[in-house]
Amino acid sequence: MHKTVLVIVIAGLVGIAGVAAVIAVAATPAQVLHANQTAAVSAADQMLGEVVLPAGTNEVASEPAGDDDALARSMEIPIFRAEVDRHEFWTTSASPRAVIASFKANLPAGAKSSGEGYSGPSTTIFVSYSLPTIDAPALGPRTLTVNAVVLSDGSTGVRADADVRYTAPRLPAQRIPSQAHVLEVTMANYHSSPLLSLTVTNRAQVRHIASIVDGLPFLASLHGVAFSCPALMPAPTDRFTFRASPGGPALAQVTEPANQPTSAGPCFITTLSIRGHGEPGLLEGGKLLRQAGAILGVKLTTRP
């Protein structure tokens, strides 16, 4: 990760009156997180400004009336905690198909289709595009989605969502404690003897695996959002327990099914606790299973 510095200028006497002393101070994780989040909001607002709709379209301050809640949410629900969603609404006399056609005819540079179709109790047309990453490594993937639906008065309601992920350094209290020098790894089926159990005392390996955990993204708060999850075959559970010394109290613990994928999804959550305190769920947990397995020379995933 790149280092961010804060430059503080102190006007004063440094040999000659009027010369300024410049002190560079490394930014804290909280300051970097705030700066990156602010940049993501600015980028999302710029994306919304690039949406081209039919002539005569009027921006409105909130969800248009008569949409049967079809525009209440984006068709692309942000699942990453380090992600901003900015949206705007419009009404127009043009048809939903004309709205989508206007948007698709004036796409931002580098846009690539990531999905389109129909959804909802009222037939909602939606299209979604991924856009090239800008300002890396502060910002990550970007997505622009437009939904259009016929309102109860015969006009068309439109919603556009701009989603931008950003780099969010893990706050100190959410990281695997630096005192963790021992790692216990187990894989076991429910209420059965472990299929695998090992204790890792190599500090370099322990800290490497801790850094992988610290690099996994947090799940966003999804209260009130329903998902249809696929049926999954039962799988053993992998557990990583970090301690300061063999037999010492657990400083951190990570738990996930052995069939966890490397991709992110609200149905595939890895649990994390630090000093007994539950943190938000982690995404992309399959990366931990594969990378930790490679470091330790064992197979921790049941996926190919």
Order of alpha helices (4+ residues) and beta strands (2+ residues): beta-beta-alpha-beta-beta-alpha-beta-beta-beta-beta-beta-beta-alpha-beta-beta-beta-beta-alpha
